Amino acid sequence: LGPYAEFPLARCVTISFSGGLALLYVDSDFQYQETAPVSGVSTMLRAGTGSRSETLVGGYVAANLSVALSESWRILVGVQYQSVGTFTQQAGDKQAEIDFGKTVYATVGLGFSF
């Protein structure tokens, strides 16, 4: 969610920029099981499970380049940087963490206007 601006660079080339609010919904199930071999037989020491959901809030900036091949067809390339922080979940005495803080997306596409 945010502003978008597009600028013509030439008759058939445009560049666009956008940025704003980014939301990421995480729905996680986390489980672990620890075992240790004792005299060749696996013995379970401990296990844990947990479920958690959270919406992470952050921001994004993006830039896209579009080149017209004809009146109807375009090639599109772009890059987006997104930062929405870190998701952490615990199960028993264990913790899992996913860092969504520095995510870069690259896009390539073909567009058709009718």
CYANA upper distance limits for C-alpha pairs under 8 A (distance plus 0.5 A):
  1 LEU  CA     19 GLY  CA      8.14
  1 LEU  CA     20 GLY  CA      6.01
  1 LEU  CA     21 LEU  CA      5.52
  1 LEU  CA     22 ALA  CA      7.14
  2 GLY  CA     18 SER  CA      7.29
  2 GLY  CA     19 GLY  CA      5.94
  2 GLY  CA     20 GLY  CA      4.61
  2 GLY  CA     21 LEU  CA      6.63
  3 PRO  CA     18 SER  CA      6.11
  3 PRO  CA     19 GLY  CA      6.57
  3 PRO  CA     20 GLY  CA      7.20
  4 TYR  CA     16 SER  CA      7.61
  4 TYR  CA     17 PHE  CA      6.32
  4 TYR  CA     18 SER  CA      4.87
  4 TYR  CA     19 GLY  CA      7.56
  5 ALA  CA     16 SER  CA      5.98
  5 ALA  CA     17 PHE  CA      5.89
  5 ALA  CA     18 SER  CA      6.91
  6 GLU  CA     14 THR  CA      7.24
  6 GLU  CA     15 ILE  CA      6.22
  6 GLU  CA     16 SER  CA      4.58
  6 GLU  CA     17 PHE  CA      6.99
  7 PHE  CA     14 THR  CA      6.05
  7 PHE  CA     15 ILE  CA      5.89
  7 PHE  CA     16 SER  CA      6.62
  8 PRO  CA     12 CYS  CA      8.33
  8 PRO  CA     13 VAL  CA      6.52
  8 PRO  CA     14 THR  CA      4.76
  8 PRO  CA     15 ILE  CA      6.90
  9 LEU  CA     13 VAL  CA      5.93
  9 LEU  CA     14 THR  CA      5.85
  9 LEU  CA     15 ILE  CA      7.39
 10 ALA  CA     14 THR  CA      7.49
 12 CYS  CA     67 VAL  CA      6.18
 12 CYS  CA     68 ALA  CA      5.43
 12 CYS  CA     69 LEU  CA      8.19
 13 VAL  CA     65 LEU  CA      7.79
 13 VAL  CA     66 SER  CA      6.17
 13 VAL  CA     67 VAL  CA      5.09
 13 VAL  CA     68 ALA  CA      6.90
 14 THR  CA     65 LEU  CA      6.38
 14 THR  CA     66 SER  CA      5.73
 14 THR  CA     67 VAL  CA      7.17
 15 ILE  CA     63 ALA  CA      7.66
 15 ILE  CA     64 ASN  CA      6.12
 15 ILE  CA     65 LEU  CA      5.01
 15 ILE  CA     66 SER  CA      6.79
 16 SER  CA     63 ALA  CA      6.09
 16 SER  CA     64 ASN  CA      5.66
 16 SER  CA     65 LEU  CA      7.03
 17 PHE  CA     61 VAL  CA      8.01
 17 PHE  CA     62 ALA  CA      6.13
 17 PHE  CA     63 ALA  CA      5.04
 17 PHE  CA     64 ASN  CA      7.08
 18 SER  CA     61 VAL  CA      6.22
 18 SER  CA     62 ALA  CA      5.67
 18 SER  CA     63 ALA  CA      7.07
 19 GLY  CA     59 GLY  CA      7.76
 19 GLY  CA     60 TYR  CA      5.71
 19 GLY  CA     61 VAL  CA      4.57
 19 GLY  CA     62 ALA  CA      6.57
 20 GLY  CA     59 GLY  CA      5.89
 20 GLY  CA     60 TYR  CA      6.02
 20 GLY  CA     61 VAL  CA      7.23
 21 LEU  CA     57 VAL  CA      7.90
 21 LEU  CA     58 GLY  CA      6.49
 21 LEU  CA     59 GLY  CA      4.97
 21 LEU  CA     60 TYR  CA      6.90
 22 ALA  CA     57 VAL  CA      6.51
 22 ALA  CA     58 GLY  CA      5.58
 22 ALA  CA     59 GLY  CA      5.12
 22 ALA  CA     60 TYR  CA      6.52
 22 ALA  CA     82 GLN  CA      7.78
 22 ALA  CA     83 SER  CA      8.26
 22 ALA  CA     84 VAL  CA      7.38
 23 LEU  CA     55 THR  CA      7.14
 23 LEU  CA     56 LEU  CA      6.27
 23 LEU  CA     57 VAL  CA      5.40
 23 LEU  CA     58 GLY  CA      6.92
 23 LEU  CA     59 GLY  CA      8.34
 23 LEU  CA     84 VAL  CA      7.64
 24 LEU  CA     55 THR  CA      6.03
 24 LEU  CA     56 LEU  CA      5.59
 24 LEU  CA     57 VAL  CA      7.14
 24 LEU  CA     84 VAL  CA      7.55
 25 TYR  CA     53 SER  CA      7.83
 25 TYR  CA     54 GLU  CA      6.41
 25 TYR  CA     55 THR  CA      4.84
 25 TYR  CA     56 LEU  CA      6.81
 26 VAL  CA     53 SER  CA      5.95
 26 VAL  CA     54 GLU  CA      5.87
 26 VAL  CA     55 THR  CA      6.67
 26 VAL  CA     56 LEU  CA      8.13
 26 VAL  CA     87 PHE  CA      8.30
 27 ASP  CA     51 SER  CA      8.18
 27 ASP  CA     52 ARG  CA      6.60
 27 ASP  CA     53 SER  CA      4.87
 27 ASP  CA     54 GLU  CA      7.27
 28 SER  CA     51 SER  CA      6.09
 28 SER  CA     52 ARG  CA      5.82
 28 SER  CA     53 SER  CA      6.56
 29 ASP  CA     49 THR  CA      8.01
 29 ASP  CA     50 GLY  CA      6.41
 29 ASP  CA     51 SER  CA      4.94
 29 ASP  CA     52 ARG  CA      7.17
 30 PHE  CA     49 THR  CA      6.08
 30 PHE  CA     50 GLY  CA      5.72
 30 PHE  CA     51 SER  CA      6.66
 30 PHE  CA     89 GLN  CA      8.05
 30 PHE  CA     90 GLN  CA      8.26
 30 PHE  CA     91 ALA  CA      7.27
 30 PHE  CA     96 ALA  CA      8.23
 31 GLN  CA     47 ALA  CA      7.93
 31 GLN  CA     48 GLY  CA      6.03
 31 GLN  CA     49 THR  CA      4.61
 31 GLN  CA     50 GLY  CA      6.84
 31 GLN  CA     91 ALA  CA      7.24
 32 TYR  CA     47 ALA  CA      5.97
 32 TYR  CA     48 GLY  CA      5.99
 32 TYR  CA     49 THR  CA      7.05
 32 TYR  CA     91 ALA  CA      8.34
 33 GLN  CA     44 MET  CA      7.88
 33 GLN  CA     45 LEU  CA      8.31
 33 GLN  CA     46 ARG  CA      6.51
 33 GLN  CA     47 ALA  CA      4.73
 33 GLN  CA     48 GLY  CA      7.20
 34 GLU  CA     44 MET  CA      6.48
 34 GLU  CA     45 LEU  CA      6.10
 34 GLU  CA     46 ARG  CA      5.96
 34 GLU  CA     47 ALA  CA      6.66
 35 THR  CA     42 SER  CA      6.65
 35 THR  CA     43 THR  CA      5.93
 35 THR  CA     44 MET  CA      4.78
 35 THR  CA     45 LEU  CA      5.87
 35 THR  CA     46 ARG  CA      7.83
 36 ALA  CA     42 SER  CA      6.05
 36 ALA  CA     43 THR  CA      5.95
 36 ALA  CA     44 MET  CA      7.03
 36 ALA  CA     45 LEU  CA      7.40
 37 PRO  CA     41 VAL  CA      5.83
 37 PRO  CA     42 SER  CA      4.84
 37 PRO  CA     43 THR  CA      6.56
 38 VAL  CA     42 SER  CA      6.71
 38 VAL  CA     43 THR  CA      7.21
 47 ALA  CA     92 GLY  CA      8.10
 48 GLY  CA     91 ALA  CA      5.79
 48 GLY  CA     92 GLY  CA      5.74
 49 THR  CA     91 ALA  CA      5.63
 49 THR  CA     92 GLY  CA      7.64
 50 GLY  CA     89 GLN  CA      8.30
 50 GLY  CA     90 GLN  CA      7.32
 50 GLY  CA     91 ALA  CA      5.55
 52 ARG  CA     89 GLN  CA      7.43
 54 GLU  CA     87 PHE  CA      8.38
 56 LEU  CA     84 VAL  CA      6.21
 56 LEU  CA     85 GLY  CA      7.29
 56 LEU  CA     86 THR  CA      8.36
 56 LEU  CA     87 PHE  CA      8.14
 57 VAL  CA     84 VAL  CA      5.79
 57 VAL  CA     85 GLY  CA      7.96
 58 GLY  CA     82 GLN  CA      8.03
 58 GLY  CA     83 SER  CA      5.99
 58 GLY  CA     84 VAL  CA      4.51
 58 GLY  CA     85 GLY  CA      7.36
 59 GLY  CA     82 GLN  CA      6.40
 59 GLY  CA     83 SER  CA      6.10
 59 GLY  CA     84 VAL  CA      6.92
 60 TYR  CA     80 GLN  CA      7.43
 60 TYR  CA     81 TYR  CA      6.04
 60 TYR  CA     82 GLN  CA      4.78
 60 TYR  CA     83 SER  CA      6.86
 61 VAL  CA     80 GLN  CA      6.27
 61 VAL  CA     81 TYR  CA      5.99
 61 VAL  CA     82 GLN  CA      7.22
 62 ALA  CA     78 GLY  CA      7.83
 62 ALA  CA     79 VAL  CA      6.23
 62 ALA  CA     80 GLN  CA      4.65
 62 ALA  CA     81 TYR  CA      6.84
 63 ALA  CA     78 GLY  CA      6.09
 63 ALA  CA     79 VAL  CA      6.13
 63 ALA  CA     80 GLN  CA      7.04
 64 ASN  CA     76 LEU  CA      7.47
 64 ASN  CA     77 VAL  CA      6.17
 64 ASN  CA     78 GLY  CA      4.50
 64 ASN  CA     79 VAL  CA      7.00
 65 LEU  CA     76 LEU  CA      6.29
 65 LEU  CA     77 VAL  CA      5.86
 65 LEU  CA     78 GLY  CA      6.56
 66 SER  CA     74 ARG  CA      6.96
 66 SER  CA     75 ILE  CA      6.20
 66 SER  CA     76 LEU  CA      5.03
 66 SER  CA     77 VAL  CA      7.10
 67 VAL  CA     74 ARG  CA      5.99
 67 VAL  CA     75 ILE  CA      5.79
 67 VAL  CA     76 LEU  CA      7.08
 68 ALA  CA     72 SER  CA      8.36
 68 ALA  CA     73 TRP  CA      6.57
 68 ALA  CA     74 ARG  CA      4.83
 68 ALA  CA     75 ILE  CA      7.02
 69 LEU  CA     73 TRP  CA      5.89
 69 LEU  CA     74 ARG  CA      5.88
 69 LEU  CA     75 ILE  CA      7.68
 70 SER  CA     74 ARG  CA      7.60
 71 GLU  CA    113 SER  CA      8.26
 72 SER  CA    111 GLY  CA      8.38
 72 SER  CA    112 PHE  CA      5.79
 72 SER  CA    113 SER  CA      5.25
 72 SER  CA    114 PHE  CA      6.96
 73 TRP  CA    110 LEU  CA      7.63
 73 TRP  CA    111 GLY  CA      6.10
 73 TRP  CA    112 PHE  CA      5.19
 73 TRP  CA    113 SER  CA      7.06
 74 ARG  CA    110 LEU  CA      6.20
 74 ARG  CA    111 GLY  CA      5.36
 74 ARG  CA    112 PHE  CA      6.94
 75 ILE  CA    108 VAL  CA      8.12
 75 ILE  CA    109 GLY  CA      6.39
 75 ILE  CA    110 LEU  CA      5.18
 75 ILE  CA    111 GLY  CA      6.71
 76 LEU  CA    107 THR  CA      8.17
 76 LEU  CA    108 VAL  CA      6.10
 76 LEU  CA    109 GLY  CA      5.45
 76 LEU  CA    110 LEU  CA      6.48
 76 LEU  CA    111 GLY  CA      7.61
 77 VAL  CA    106 ALA  CA      8.09
 77 VAL  CA    107 THR  CA      5.96
 77 VAL  CA    108 VAL  CA      4.95
 77 VAL  CA    109 GLY  CA      6.93
 78 GLY  CA    106 ALA  CA      6.26
 78 GLY  CA    107 THR  CA      5.51
 78 GLY  CA    108 VAL  CA      7.08
 79 VAL  CA    104 VAL  CA      7.56
 79 VAL  CA    105 TYR  CA      6.12
 79 VAL  CA    106 ALA  CA      5.01
 79 VAL  CA    107 THR  CA      6.69
 80 GLN  CA    104 VAL  CA      6.10
 80 GLN  CA    105 TYR  CA      5.55
 80 GLN  CA    106 ALA  CA      7.00
 81 TYR  CA    102 LYS  CA      7.60
 81 TYR  CA    103 THR  CA      6.26
 81 TYR  CA    104 VAL  CA      5.05
 81 TYR  CA    105 TYR  CA      6.98
 82 GLN  CA    101 GLY  CA      7.74
 82 GLN  CA    102 LYS  CA      6.74
 82 GLN  CA    103 THR  CA      5.66
 82 GLN  CA    104 VAL  CA      6.83
 83 SER  CA    100 PHE  CA      6.76
 83 SER  CA    101 GLY  CA      4.89
 83 SER  CA    102 LYS  CA      5.78
 83 SER  CA    103 THR  CA      6.79
 84 VAL  CA    100 PHE  CA      6.21
 84 VAL  CA    101 GLY  CA      5.88
 84 VAL  CA    102 LYS  CA      8.50
 85 GLY  CA     99 ASP  CA      6.78
 85 GLY  CA    100 PHE  CA      5.76
 85 GLY  CA    101 GLY  CA      4.88
 86 THR  CA     97 GLU  CA      7.43
 86 THR  CA     98 ILE  CA      6.23
 86 THR  CA     99 ASP  CA      4.87
 86 THR  CA    100 PHE  CA      5.96
 86 THR  CA    101 GLY  CA      6.74
 87 PHE  CA     97 GLU  CA      6.20
 87 PHE  CA     98 ILE  CA      5.79
 87 PHE  CA     99 ASP  CA      6.96
 87 PHE  CA    100 PHE  CA      8.01
 88 THR  CA     95 GLN  CA      7.54
 88 THR  CA     96 ALA  CA      6.31
 88 THR  CA     97 GLU  CA      4.95
 88 THR  CA     98 ILE  CA      7.08
 89 GLN  CA     95 GLN  CA      6.21
 89 GLN  CA     96 ALA  CA      5.87
 89 GLN  CA     97 GLU  CA      6.99
 90 GLN  CA     94 LYS  CA      6.20
 90 GLN  CA     95 GLN  CA      4.86
 90 GLN  CA     96 ALA  CA      6.84
 91 ALA  CA     95 GLN  CA      6.87
